[in-house]
Amino acid sequence: MAFFTRKERCKYCAGELADGKCTNPNCIAYQNTTENVNKNKEGTDNA
């Protein structure tokens, strides 16, 4: 008998998760790790 391990899937798009982050660039939960995530659109200080 073969046992298969289920990969973790994104709850929004069912794409694969890598380190708890979605790997599908079209998903709303996707975060590009090369971008600065701490950008603030309002222009206020993030201290």
Phi, psi and omega in degrees: 000140178254137177249134181249140175265134179277132176282148176290140182239150177293139181283347181265319186235357182065018175282166181289149177255138174236118183057035179079006180243143181290140181259003180269113183294345179270358183274149179288340180268358182291136176233123177282120184282347179275343180274157173279112186283341186273021177291138180245119185287337181282342180086010178275164183281135180259039181282000000 
